[in-house]
């Protein structure tokens, strides 16, 4: 198990001693010397800049001695462990510093490397105990906060003053007015457990490293309330959320490259919240974005603010109008492209119909154009899976071109991405690594690939992997876990779940059936 590196700052007004300490084998001890200071005042500034794990400090120094430095570190940075360097005549000072919370003291004139190594080992143990304690406390507090939110969201009749009091006591509300920030996660049913576990670990790490810090609480099964230490305007929240969503997305992609479906993270920032009732209503308003995002040009980072424009049902009159429009699409290729990329999206944005109803109406209208309405119903899956109006338009255009005998031409970057996936299927391909191969940003490649291919990058890779697994189970003597590794899915449990989801059989049962056992 790899130890976490200890960052160390040395404080002493004597240059020869600092030079001697520089020569110590810090790396061998799992530590790094990240800074030096000549007195306590300089050391405090270094701590504010770098927040070390350990401060090794002399006691007698000008401006601020080691006793005062230890006192200030206990007050400002209680997690920092202090190791004192002392002369024989300083034992009284050393006892005072130990009483204030210093971890250990070492005699400078007889200092050996082994003594510093033992002191760092002691510091590491103290840090790990404190981290475990803080983690347990944090998890217990988070569970109570989640229970409180679930209760308040369920009971819509709670008086406003009681909502404010409960949220404040739980540490979820510091001041009014404020804004509620929700991180929302979209993933397939088979992926969500893996994603949730990885995301919570990543949130823990991000929350501990953020400056200023934030806390998070799970809401429902896939959403997370992000609580920042102060009420920030939307522009500043965007600045905080941009790197956070990017890092979380990349962490999930890097650590779970075998996922079968696409994982989408986006944040919703509420309107200004002036009361406890507003706080609870913000969750309902955020939920509206789950469908309303379909009509928005997805921002990057994906952060939505306030309440979306309401959606409308697709009535009989509009359905008939859409059907008539689609019936009239027996156009030449150039006219068809212009219509689907311009007129059709404008018509949809004008009405903003419920996405599910619009997809069904488009599928029905295109189906009527196929010969005797007998087109393969699987061909219409990309319409149903479209996450945005752009994706729906692109999928409809591909279907119409196919029905008219045309052939859809992929952009070069998409062709290159598909070829790379096919040639490196057993490797852990991530969206970021694939984007580097074709010289596009991950966000742009993800959108372009789905619009042109009709599947996300993950969905495309998974389909190829399952097809390859089926072939190998039928035609080789490889064991199931070996097949899973050969198709780039190192998790046997996940491979089994995904294989059963797509074939209706567990891979072991499929192999027995295929080999006649």
Residue, then its C-alpha position, 0 to 999 in steps of 0.5 A: x500500500x502506497x503511503x501518502x507523502x508527508x510535506x515538511x517545513x523546517x524552521x530554524x534561524x541557524x543556516x548550518x542546521x537547515x543545510x544539515x536537515x536538507x541532506x536528510x533522506x526525506x524521500x526514503x521516509x515518505x516525506x518531502x521538504x517543501x520549505x524553510x523559514x528562519x523564524x516563526x513569523x515566516x513559518x506561519x506564512x509558509x503554512x498559510x501558503x502550503x499547509x504542510x503535514x509536519x513542521x520541524x522547528x527550533x524553540x529559540x528564534x527571533x521575532x516569534x519563537x517555537x513556543x509561540x509558533x506551536x501555539x499559533x499552529x494549534x489555533x490556525x492549523x490544528x492538523x499540523x504535527x509539530x516536532x521541536x528541535x531543542x538544546x539541553x538548556x531548553x527542556x523547560x521550553x520543550x515541556x511547555x510546547x508538548x503541553x501545547x500539543x507538540x508531538x515530539x522534541x529532538x536534541x539538536x546537538x546529538x540529532x541522528x537521522x534515525x531519530x528524525x525517521x522515528x519522529x516522522x513515523x510517529x507524526x504519520x501515525x498521529x495524522x492517520x488517526x486524526x484523519x480516520x477520526x475526522x472521516x468517521x465524524x464527517x460520515x456520521x454528520x453527513x448521514x444525519x444531514x441526508x436524513x434531515x433533507x429527506x424529511x424536509x423534502x418529504x414534508x412540505x408543510x414544515x414551517x419556514x422558521x423550523x426549516x431554517x433552524x434545522x438546516x442551520x443546526x445541521x450545518x447546511x445553512x449559514x446565512x440568508x440569502x444564499x444559493x443552493x448548489x446541486x451536483x446531478x449525476x446521470x448514469x445507467x442503472x448498471x453503472x450507478x453503483x460503481x459511479x456513486x462509490x467512485x464519485x463519493x471518494x473523489x468528492x471527499x478528496x476534493x472537499x478536503x483540498x479545496x480552499x475555501x473548503x466545501x461539504x457535500x451531502x447525498x440527496x436521493x440516489x444520484x444527486x449531491x448538495x454542495x454546501x460552500x462556506x459563504x453565499x457566493x454569486x453565480x459567477x463565482x460559483x461557476x469558477x468553483x464548479x468548473x474545475x470541480x466538475x472537470x476533475x470529478x468527470x476525469x477521475x470517474x473516466x480514469x478509474x472506471x474506463x470499462x463502464x458501459x454507458x456515458x456518465x454525465x455530471x452537471x450542476x444546478x445553481x438555484x435562484x437566490x434563496x431568502x427563506x427555508x421554504x425557498x431552500x426546499x423549493x430549490x430542489x424541485x426547481x433543480x429537478x426541472x432541468x433534467x428534461x429542460x436541458x434537452x433544449x439548452x446549448x449545453x454550457x461548458x462547464x455544464x452549470x445551469x442557473x435558476x429555473x428553466x423555461x417551462x416545457x409544454x405537452x405535445x398536443x394533437x395539433x402540434x403532433x399533426x403539424x410535425x407529422x405533416x412536416x416530416x411527410x414533406x421531407x422527400x427533399x434532395x439531400x442539400x435541402x433536407x440537411x438545411x431543413x433538419x439543421x435550421x427549420x426543425x430545431x427552430x420549430x422545436x425551440x419555439x414550442x419546447x415540447x416534453x422531450x419524450x413526446x417529441x422523440x416518439x412523434x419524430x420516430x413515428x413520423x420517420x417510420x411512416x416514410x419507410x417502406x410499408x412502415x417496416x423499418x427495423x425498429x432498432x434503427x430508431x434507438x438513437x432517437x430515443x437515446x438523444x440527450x439534446x435537441x442537437x442529438x435528436x436532429x442529428x439522429x433523425x437526419x441520419x435515419x432520413x439519409x439512410x431511408x433515401x439511400x444516402x450514406x452518412x459520412x463521419x467527420x475525420x476525427x470521429x472516423x479516427x476515434x472509431x478506428x482507435x477504439x477498434x484497434x485498442x479495445x482491450x486497453x483501458x480507453x478513457x474519453x480523455x485519452x481518446x480525445x488526445x488521440x484525435x486532437x479534440x477536447x473531451x467535451x467536444x469529442x463526446x458531443x460530436x461522437x454521440x451526434x454523428x454515431x448515435x451512441x456515446x463513446x462508452x456505449x460504442x466501446x461496450x457494444x464492440x466489447x460485448x460482440x468480441x466477448x460473444x465471439x471469444x466465448x463461442x470460439x475459444x477455450x478461454x475462461x470467462x475472466x480471461x475473456x473479460x480481460x481480453x475485451x478491456x473489462x477487468x472487473x469480472x462482476x461488472x463484466x457479468x452484469x453487463x453481459x447479462x444485461x445485453x444478452x439475457x444470459x450470464x457469460x458462464x451460461x452463455x459459454x455452456x450453451x455455445x459449447x453444448x456443455 
